[in-house]
């Protein structure tokens, strides 16, 4: 009987850990950050954002800021109706609900130079892995035996070069994110202790 209770406790813990895992997304990582030289929207397109995750904006506070704006301000690169504004250089923004959110640098001219990112938070399990393109956006690829000659620019959305006689291959980099159990860790420990002590 004790072995069954322990097995049930282990299964419940595994399920709770899987449900409680959140991710910290450092904006622009690993090759960039919140600045004008990072392709921020390309970075975002390779991420899967879920409720409970956190966006981490790292930037030079005397040069940049982070302003959450409505879509109209995002599209116009203006800060007429800011929803929130941050200038601490290391801004953590929790993603608590499903939907789109819009962030720009409020310093004049920076948004127009690319310091803007649209984040879409989706329910877990409703989005394919971020590297899987929908059939409508799949690029037409050359035959598998065609070599590539070119340069990886460090930006996952930009690789320059030509198809030809070289044997170099292009590779895609991924951005860094780390698990964050956040407020769920206390509940996980409590449930584990209750289940184990009831054996």
N, C-alpha and C positions, 0 to 999 in steps of 0.2 A: 504494500500500500504506500509506503514511504517513497519507493522508487517512482511510482506513478505521480505522486504529488511533486516530486523534484522534476520529473520530465515535463509536467504541465507548467511548472514555474519557469523552466528554461524556454519553453515554446512561447509563453506569454511575454517573457522578457525580450526575446528575439523580435516578436511582433511590435512591442512598444518601442524598442530601439529603432526599428525601421520606420515606424510612424513618426517618432520624435526627432529624427535627424533633420537638421536645418543646415543651410550653407551660408557662409560668409562669402560674398562675391566682391573682390577688390576690383573696382572699376578700372578697366584697361589692362589688368594684369594678364600674363606675366611680363609682357614686353613694354608696357606703357602704364600710364595712370591718367588722372583727370587733368589733361593738358591739351594744347592745340595740336600736338604732333601725333596723337593717338587716334586711330579710327574708332571712335567710341561706339558708333552704331554697328559697325562690323563686329566689334567685340561682343556687344549685346546679342547679336544674332546667333552667336555660338554658345549662348547660355540658356539654361532652363531655370526660370525664377518661379518659386513657389511660396505660398503664405508661410511665414515663419523664417524665411531667409532674410539676410541683411545685406544691404549695399554698403560698401566701404569706399568712400571717396578720399583719396590721398592727393594732396596738392600743396603748393606753396601759398600759405594764407595771405601774404601781403600782395600776391599777384593775382590770385583767383578766388572764387567762391563757388558755392553750390546753391542754386535757387530752384525750388520745385514750382512749376508754373502750370496753368491750364494749357490745353492743346493749342489754343489760338495764340498765346504768347510764345509757345514753343515754335510753332510754324513761322511766326513773324520775328523770332529772335528778339523779343522785347520782354521787359519786366514791368508790365502794367498792373498785373493782378497776382503777385507772388503768393503761393500757398505756404511756403516756408523758405527761410534763408539761413545759410550756414557759412561761417568763415573761419573755422578753427583749424583747418589744414588736415584734419583726420575725422571726417564726418561719417557716422554710422546711421543709416536710415533703414529701419525695419520695414519689411514688406509684409503687411498684415492682411491685405485683402486681395482678391482676384480683380484684375483689371489693368489698365494702362496708366502709367505715371510718366511725367515729363520733367527732365532736369536740364538746366542750362547754366552756363557761367554768366553771372550778371554784370561782369566787367564789360563796358562798351566795346563792341567789336569782336569779342572772344567767341560768342555763340555763332556769329557769321563765319568764323574761321574753323568751325567744327566742334566747339565745346558744348555739345548738346547730346542727350541720349534719351531715347524712349525705352521704357522698361515695361514689358508685359508679364504680369504675374498670372500664372495659370494653376489650376488644381493639379495636385500630383497625379500622375498617370494619364493626363489628358493630352500630353504633348510628346511627340516622338523625341528620341535623343537629339540634342541640338545639332549634331552633324548630319542628320538625315534630312535631305531636302525633299519637299513634296514633288510629285512627278511634274507639275507645271514649271518648277524652277530648276529641274535637273539640267545641267549643261550637257551638251553633246560632247562626248569624249573621243579622242583619237583611238585607233586600234591599240591594244595593250603592248604591242612590241615597238611602238613609236617612241624613241628616246626624246628626252626633254633637255634643253640647254637654257639655263637662265639663272636668275638671282632671286633668292628669297629675301624680300625687303625687311623681314622682321614683323611685318604687318600681315596677319593671317588672311586678309582680304586682297592683298596685292602681291602677286608674284610676276616678275617680268621675265621674258625670255622667248625663245622660239622652239618649235619642234624641229628636230633635225638629227644630226649624226652623233651628238654627244650622249654619254650614258648617265649624266646627272639626273637625279629625280628631285622633284619638289616635295616638300613636306609641310604639313599644316601644324601650326603650334596651337596649343590650347591655353586658355586662361586659367589662372589658379583660383581655386576655391577650396575652402576647408569646412569640414563638418562642424556644426555648432548645435549642441543639444539644448542650449539656452535654458529656458524655464522648465523644460521637460525632464532634465536630469534629476532634479529632486523627486519628481513623481516616479521615475524609473527606479531609483534607489529605494524609495519607500515601498513600492509594490514588491520589489525583489525581497526586501527584508520581511515583509508580511507573509509572503509565500513560503519563504525558507523557514521562518520560525513556526509556521503552522504545521510543519512536517512532524 
